[in-house]
Amino acid sequence: METDDRVKLRVYHRTHSDIVLLWSTECLTSDQKDNIKLLCEGKPLEFATTEHTDDSKPGIAKNTVICIVKHEPNGLRHDAKYNLQVILGGVKGEPVIRKQTVLEYGVLPAFEKDRKGARTHLMGWDGGAGAWVKVNVVRTADGSYALPVVVVDAAKESR
C-alpha cells in the first residue's frame, strides 16, 4: 500500500468562512504529526489543528487530524477554487507532501454528484418557532420507518 492511501487527505467541508481538511495520523511519524505546513499557491496559510483520538465524533475516524483554515486571515474567498499543498514533517526526517484541490463553496466533486440524496434532510415548518426543522422518524416493529403524527380535532382547534 502506498503512503497516499494511508494519509487519506481530504476536504471535510467548505463553508463561507472556512475550509476543514482531514487526514489520518496512523502511519505518520511524530515529526510528520508535529510539523505541519499548509501552502496555497506557494503562500503559507494560517490554520488550527486538533487530533481526534477517540470515537466521539460520528463520521470522523480515530487518529484523524482536523485542520481548520479560516478564509479571512488568509485572504481566501468562499467562491474560489484553491490548490493546497500540505507538508507533514521534514524537520527530523522525510516530509510527506500531499496536494488537495478545494472546490468553491457549494460545488460537489464530480464523483459525489450522484449522491446528493445522501445529504438531503426531511424538513418541516415549525409555526411556533417560525423556522424549518428536521423531521423526526420512528422505527416500527417491522424495521421500517414512519413519521409520528399528532391528530388534532378540528372542532377543538376552532374554539
Secondary structure as the mmCIF struct_conf table of DSSP 4:
data_model
#
loop_
_struct_conf.conf_type_id
_struct_conf.id
_struct_conf.beg_label_comp_id
_struct_conf.beg_label_asym_id
_struct_conf.beg_label_seq_id
_struct_conf.end_label_comp_id
_struct_conf.end_label_asym_id
_struct_conf.end_label_seq_id
HELX_RH_AL_P HELX_RH_AL_P1 THR A 3 VAL A 7
STRN STRN1 ARG A 10 ARG A 14
BEND BEND1 HIS A 16 SER A 17
STRN STRN2 ASP A 18 SER A 24
TURN_TY1_P TURN_TY1_P1 GLU A 26 CYS A 27
HELX_RH_AL_P HELX_RH_AL_P2 SER A 30 ASP A 34
STRN STRN3 ILE A 36 CYS A 40
TURN_TY1_P TURN_TY1_P2 GLU A 41 GLY A 42
STRN STRN4 LYS A 43 PRO A 44
STRN STRN5 ALA A 48 HIS A 52
BEND BEND2 ASP A 54 ASP A 55
BEND BEND3 LYS A 57 LYS A 57
TURN_TY1_P TURN_TY1_P3 PRO A 58 GLY A 59
BEND BEND4 ILE A 60 ILE A 60
BEND BEND5 LYS A 62 ASN A 63
STRN STRN6 THR A 64 LYS A 70
HELX_RH_AL_P HELX_RH_AL_P3 HIS A 71 ASN A 74
TURN_TY1_P TURN_TY1_P4 GLY A 75 GLY A 75
TURN_TY1_P TURN_TY1_P5 HIS A 78 ASP A 79
BEND BEND6 ALA A 80 ALA A 80
STRN STRN7 TYR A 82 LEU A 88
BEND BEND7 VAL A 91 GLY A 93
HELX_LH_PP_P HELX_LH_PP_P1 GLU A 94 PRO A 95
STRN STRN8 VAL A 96 VAL A 102
HELX_LH_PP_P HELX_LH_PP_P2 LEU A 103 GLU A 104
TURN_TY1_P TURN_TY1_P6 TYR A 105 GLY A 106
HELX_LH_PP_P HELX_LH_PP_P3 VAL A 107 PRO A 109
HELX_RH_3T_P HELX_RH_3T_P1 ALA A 110 ARG A 119
STRN STRN9 MET A 123 ASP A 126
TURN_TY1_P TURN_TY1_P7 GLY A 127 GLY A 130
STRN STRN10 ALA A 131 LYS A 134
HELX_LH_PP_P HELX_LH_PP_P4 VAL A 135 ASN A 136
STRN STRN11 VAL A 138 ARG A 139
TURN_TY1_P TURN_TY1_P8 ALA A 141 ASP A 142
BEND BEND8 GLY A 143 GLY A 143
STRN STRN12 TYR A 145 ALA A 146
HELX_RH_AL_P HELX_RH_AL_P4 ALA A 154 GLU A 157
TURN_TY1_P TURN_TY1_P9 SER A 158 SER A 158
#
